[in-house]
């Protein structure tokens, strides 16, 4: 498993904790790496994702709402919602990460941590977002 994949997994866990327990960004990061973090491989990327999602959350949520017509953000599972936020942040703010990589990694996270239909749902929403952003 590569460093960025490990970073995405760590970021998802931190974002989930922030969403579920209301943790502040720096508290979530510190707590994760102190108590759950294991190796530091991917740490810098994970922290970038968590901080980026936290700082851009309103814009990310607005973008997701714009393409998920039949799903209110608040009704999505926490896992799906945070995968979408993280991948949307990558699509919008990390031009060095190709669209295909972002979508494939998000789908793999959804398969691993989400429910039965999560991968298909995440793929559909992110594909629309990437197309709207003109991300090739």
C-alpha positions as YAML, in Angstrom:
chain: A
units: angstrom
residues:
- id: 1
  name: UNK
  ca: [0.00, 0.00, 0.00]
- id: 2
  name: UNK
  ca: [1.37, 3.40, -0.97]
- id: 3
  name: UNK
  ca: [1.91, 6.38, 1.27]
- id: 4
  name: UNK
  ca: [-0.93, 8.40, -0.26]
- id: 5
  name: UNK
  ca: [-3.40, 5.54, 0.14]
- id: 6
  name: UNK
  ca: [-2.40, 5.24, 3.80]
- id: 7
  name: UNK
  ca: [-2.76, 8.99, 4.08]
- id: 8
  name: UNK
  ca: [-6.26, 8.90, 2.61]
- id: 9
  name: UNK
  ca: [-7.28, 6.15, 5.03]
- id: 10
  name: UNK
  ca: [-5.93, 8.12, 7.98]
- id: 11
  name: UNK
  ca: [-7.60, 11.31, 6.75]
- id: 12
  name: UNK
  ca: [-10.94, 9.53, 6.39]
- id: 13
  name: UNK
  ca: [-10.72, 8.30, 9.96]
- id: 14
  name: UNK
  ca: [-9.90, 11.77, 11.25]
- id: 15
  name: UNK
  ca: [-12.69, 13.38, 9.21]
- id: 16
  name: UNK
  ca: [-15.12, 10.75, 10.45]
- id: 17
  name: UNK
  ca: [-14.17, 11.57, 14.05]
- id: 18
  name: UNK
  ca: [-14.57, 15.27, 13.41]
- id: 19
  name: UNK
  ca: [-17.99, 14.67, 11.86]
- id: 20
  name: UNK
  ca: [-19.23, 12.22, 14.49]
- id: 21
  name: UNK
  ca: [-17.78, 13.74, 17.65]
- id: 22
  name: UNK
  ca: [-17.35, 17.37, 16.68]
- id: 23
  name: UNK
  ca: [-13.58, 17.30, 17.16]
- id: 24
  name: UNK
  ca: [-11.66, 20.38, 16.10]
- id: 25
  name: UNK
  ca: [-9.21, 19.90, 13.27]
- id: 26
  name: UNK
  ca: [-5.94, 20.08, 15.18]
- id: 27
  name: UNK
  ca: [-7.34, 17.98, 18.05]
- id: 28
  name: UNK
  ca: [-8.40, 15.27, 15.60]
- id: 29
  name: UNK
  ca: [-4.99, 15.26, 13.92]
- id: 30
  name: UNK
  ca: [-3.08, 15.17, 17.19]
- id: 31
  name: UNK
  ca: [-5.30, 12.49, 18.70]
- id: 32
  name: UNK
  ca: [-5.16, 10.28, 15.62]
- id: 33
  name: UNK
  ca: [-1.38, 10.29, 15.33]
- id: 34
  name: UNK
  ca: [-0.90, 9.90, 19.09]
- id: 35
  name: UNK
  ca: [-3.35, 7.06, 19.65]
- id: 36
  name: UNK
  ca: [-4.14, 5.37, 16.35]
- id: 37
  name: UNK
  ca: [-1.58, 6.47, 13.81]
- id: 38
  name: UNK
  ca: [0.87, 3.64, 13.57]
- id: 39
  name: UNK
  ca: [3.52, 4.54, 11.02]
- id: 40
  name: UNK
  ca: [4.03, 8.07, 9.81]
- id: 41
  name: UNK
  ca: [3.89, 7.00, 6.15]
- id: 42
  name: UNK
  ca: [1.39, 9.27, 4.45]
- id: 43
  name: UNK
  ca: [1.07, 11.55, 7.45]
- id: 44
  name: UNK
  ca: [1.85, 14.79, 5.63]
- id: 45
  name: UNK
  ca: [-0.67, 13.99, 2.89]
- id: 46
  name: UNK
  ca: [-3.30, 12.97, 5.47]
- id: 47
  name: UNK
  ca: [-2.86, 16.17, 7.43]
- id: 48
  name: UNK
  ca: [-3.09, 18.22, 4.23]
- id: 49
  name: UNK
  ca: [-6.37, 16.52, 3.34]
- id: 50
  name: UNK
  ca: [-7.88, 16.96, 6.81]
- id: 51
  name: UNK
  ca: [-6.92, 20.62, 7.07]
- id: 52
  name: UNK
  ca: [-8.02, 21.30, 3.50]
- id: 53
  name: UNK
  ca: [-11.40, 19.67, 3.98]
- id: 54
  name: UNK
  ca: [-11.94, 21.50, 7.27]
- id: 55
  name: UNK
  ca: [-11.02, 24.87, 5.78]
- id: 56
  name: UNK
  ca: [-13.08, 24.34, 2.60]
- id: 57
  name: UNK
  ca: [-16.00, 22.41, 4.07]
- id: 58
  name: UNK
  ca: [-18.75, 24.85, 3.12]
- id: 59
  name: UNK
  ca: [-17.56, 25.07, -0.49]
- id: 60
  name: UNK
  ca: [-17.10, 21.29, -0.68]
- id: 61
  name: UNK
  ca: [-20.55, 20.61, 0.74]
- id: 62
  name: UNK
  ca: [-22.11, 23.10, -1.68]
- id: 63
  name: UNK
  ca: [-20.38, 21.36, -4.60]
- id: 64
  name: UNK
  ca: [-21.54, 17.93, -3.44]
- id: 65
  name: UNK
  ca: [-25.10, 19.17, -2.90]
- id: 66
  name: UNK
  ca: [-25.07, 20.57, -6.42]
- id: 67
  name: UNK
  ca: [-24.72, 17.12, -7.98]
- id: 68
  name: UNK
  ca: [-26.41, 14.82, -5.47]
- id: 69
  name: UNK
  ca: [-29.94, 15.83, -6.35]
- id: 70
  name: UNK
  ca: [-31.78, 13.02, -4.61]
- id: 71
  name: UNK
  ca: [-29.50, 12.74, -1.59]
- id: 72
  name: UNK
  ca: [-29.28, 15.37, 1.08]
- id: 73
  name: UNK
  ca: [-25.75, 15.62, 2.47]
- id: 74
  name: UNK
  ca: [-27.07, 15.21, 6.00]
- id: 75
  name: UNK
  ca: [-28.69, 11.88, 5.10]
- id: 76
  name: UNK
  ca: [-25.58, 10.35, 3.57]
- id: 77
  name: UNK
  ca: [-23.60, 8.00, 5.78]
- id: 78
  name: UNK
  ca: [-20.67, 9.64, 7.53]
- id: 79
  name: UNK
  ca: [-18.26, 7.45, 5.61]
- id: 80
  name: UNK
  ca: [-19.70, 8.34, 2.20]
- id: 81
  name: UNK
  ca: [-20.03, 12.02, 3.07]
- id: 82
  name: UNK
  ca: [-16.41, 12.29, 4.20]
- id: 83
  name: UNK
  ca: [-15.04, 10.31, 1.27]
- id: 84
  name: UNK
  ca: [-16.90, 12.72, -1.01]
- id: 85
  name: UNK
  ca: [-15.56, 15.75, 0.85]
- id: 86
  name: UNK
  ca: [-12.00, 14.48, 0.76]
- id: 87
  name: UNK
  ca: [-12.09, 13.49, -2.93]
- id: 88
  name: UNK
  ca: [-13.83, 16.74, -3.90]
- id: 89
  name: UNK
  ca: [-11.07, 18.63, -2.11]
- id: 90
  name: UNK
  ca: [-8.49, 16.67, -4.09]
- id: 91
  name: UNK
  ca: [-10.29, 17.40, -7.36]
- id: 92
  name: UNK
  ca: [-10.58, 21.11, -6.58]
- id: 93
  name: UNK
  ca: [-7.31, 21.84, -4.83]
- id: 94
  name: UNK
  ca: [-4.66, 19.26, -5.71]
- id: 95
  name: UNK
  ca: [-3.97, 19.60, -9.44]
- id: 96
  name: UNK
  ca: [-1.04, 17.16, -9.29]
- id: 97
  name: UNK
  ca: [-3.42, 14.27, -8.49]
- id: 98
  name: UNK
  ca: [-5.05, 12.93, -11.67]
- id: 99
  name: UNK
  ca: [-8.85, 12.59, -11.77]
- id: 100
  name: UNK
  ca: [-8.60, 8.84, -12.32]
- id: 101
  name: UNK
  ca: [-6.45, 8.40, -9.22]
- id: 102
  name: UNK
  ca: [-8.76, 10.47, -7.03]
- id: 103
  name: UNK
  ca: [-11.86, 8.58, -8.17]
- id: 104
  name: UNK
  ca: [-10.23, 5.14, -7.93]
- id: 105
  name: UNK
  ca: [-8.89, 5.84, -4.43]
- id: 106
  name: UNK
  ca: [-12.29, 7.15, -3.27]
- id: 107
  name: UNK
  ca: [-14.01, 4.06, -4.64]
- id: 108
  name: UNK
  ca: [-11.52, 1.79, -2.86]
- id: 109
  name: UNK
  ca: [-12.13, 3.64, 0.42]
- id: 110
  name: UNK
  ca: [-15.88, 3.27, -0.09]
- id: 111
  name: UNK
  ca: [-15.50, -0.47, -0.71]
- id: 112
  name: UNK
  ca: [-13.35, -0.90, 2.38]
- id: 113
  name: UNK
  ca: [-15.14, 1.36, 4.87]
- id: 114
  name: UNK
  ca: [-18.59, 1.97, 3.39]
- id: 115
  name: UNK
  ca: [-21.75, -0.01, 2.93]
- id: 116
  name: UNK
  ca: [-22.71, -2.29, 0.05]
- id: 117
  name: UNK
  ca: [-23.75, 0.52, -2.31]
- id: 118
  name: UNK
  ca: [-21.14, 3.07, -1.23]
- id: 119
  name: UNK
  ca: [-18.65, 2.50, -4.05]
- id: 120
  name: UNK
  ca: [-21.27, 2.95, -6.77]
- id: 121
  name: UNK
  ca: [-22.74, 6.02, -5.05]
- id: 122
  name: UNK
  ca: [-19.35, 7.68, -4.49]
- id: 123
  name: UNK
  ca: [-18.29, 6.96, -8.07]
- id: 124
  name: UNK
  ca: [-21.45, 8.53, -9.50]
- id: 125
  name: UNK
  ca: [-21.26, 11.69, -7.43]
- id: 126
  name: UNK
  ca: [-17.52, 12.20, -7.94]
- id: 127
  name: UNK
  ca: [-17.73, 11.58, -11.67]
- id: 128
  name: UNK
  ca: [-20.29, 14.41, -11.94]
- id: 129
  name: UNK
  ca: [-18.19, 16.71, -9.78]
- id: 130
  name: UNK
  ca: [-15.03, 16.00, -11.78]
- id: 131
  name: UNK
  ca: [-16.88, 16.61, -15.06]
- id: 132
  name: UNK
  ca: [-18.37, 19.87, -13.75]
- id: 133
  name: UNK
  ca: [-14.89, 21.00, -12.71]
- id: 134
  name: UNK
  ca: [-13.50, 20.10, -16.11]
- id: 135
  name: UNK
  ca: [-10.98, 17.79, -14.47]
- id: 136
  name: UNK
  ca: [-9.69, 15.38, -17.12]
...
